[in-house]
Amino acid sequence: MPEPPLGASDGSLLAGRRVLISGGAGRIGAATALAVARAGGIPLVADLDPAALERVGECLAGWPHHRIVADLRGAAGIQACLDAALAAAGGVEAAVHAAYPRSAGWGACFEQLSEVHLAEDLQAQLGGAILFSQCLLRHFAACGGGDLIHVASIQGVAAPKFHHYAGTAMGSPVEYAAIKAGVIAISRWLAKYHRDQGIRVNCVSPGGILDQQPAGFLERYRADCTNIGMLEGADVAATIVFLLSEGARAINGQNLIVDDGWTL
């Protein structure tokens, strides 16, 4: 896991803040956990995969952290995860929702979308984001404030560049675009709904994250960016840490695009 691009003075950025990270063993979630730890926060890393959580724990060795095996696809599992985080750490001041559950039919082409799998993915991803928000914001309101960051995508901001996928088995599902656009919309809604409660809700929309994609795809993707091309999870994590910090206290209800100019 690459280290986040944080400077030597960033160990006080989060100053002991306890940050619950859903999907904490994924590419962005794991990078965020490490970035939070390096910034002086305490990552509470939640994921459904115990083995992947163990690997994240190895990367966090030497930093205070907690790992929670949790199924965050429904309200009961989300509440159980928060309860476990509170029991382990004694409090939760911030949360990052990076969970990315997918049905067995995820990635099917538009013409072959299954009604059953479509409903499952919309519920688990967009419905899950709403339910996660409901649970965490209820907790923050009772505690006098807190920060929530949702992870969306450039696919929720702009149409796919379909030529990037030519000659590969890859694609950009239409439901993914709908879900991520929805996540951006609920972040704005939630920020305004919870005004005057010390609560901030923001969103980050990353570009593509490196994950052994085919060379042809990487070349075409890079041609539509400005300096980097595909990103590391650490590039996104650095922005998330900033949004969780006091330096971002006036940023609320916003969607920060981290894409090396892909959407230009």
Salt bridges, closest charged atoms under 4 A:
GLU3 OE1 - ARG38 NH1 3.37
GLU54 OE1 - ARG67 NH1 3.30
ASP71 OD2 - ARG73 NH2 2.73
GLU93 OE2 - ARG18 NH2 2.28
ASP147 OD2 - ARG17 NH1 2.81
ASP147 OD2 - ARG200 NH2 3.03
ASP196 OD2 - ARG195 NE 3.54
ASP211 OD2 - ARG27 NH1 3.69
ASP224 OD2 - HIS163 NE2 3.38
ASP224 OD2 - HIS164 NE2 2.59
GLU246 OE2 - ARG249 NE 3.90
